[in-house]
């Protein structure tokens, strides 16, 4: 993330960061043990990679948190395509939600997982990585507060996003 932001001139590129946090992951560790939790994290990472496009970056941030970087297209006619990267990030978030719907088999047990996802856009929402992560984290926590298993996009005027009932 640092490299993506520091190497880019805000006037020439745009990207989105998705902050993905598994819902109620502590219950998995408490019920099945940390080895099962680690096995689940590896399987979740694979599904996240499946939801991302080939040029996007998927990384474990820590614990049960993951980050995905979605890159926007180069500007055309001198204008950044902020809407385009937001739509691309939302499409990735929908694919993540769909990808997590199928049960995981961990230690011989079927486990169902959902995630809350916060999205923040560079440079629209933040001029630096710390603020970008802070805003994506805030959107993720708002998604959790709103009922989990959804995504929200950070915005100065409020959050926008995908409700639980969303078909995508």
Secondary structure as UniProt FT lines:
FT   HELIX           2..6
FT   TURN            10..12
FT   STRAND          15..22
FT   TURN            23..24
FT   HELIX           25..32
FT   HELIX           34..51
FT   TURN            54..55
FT   STRAND          57..62
FT   TURN            63..64
FT   STRAND          65..71
FT   TURN            77..78
FT   HELIX           82..101
FT   STRAND          104..106
FT   TURN            107..108
FT   STRAND          109..111
FT   STRAND          115..122
FT   TURN            123..125
FT   HELIX           129..145
FT   TURN            146..147
FT   STRAND          150..153
FT   TURN            156..157
FT   STRAND          160..162
FT   TURN            164..165
//
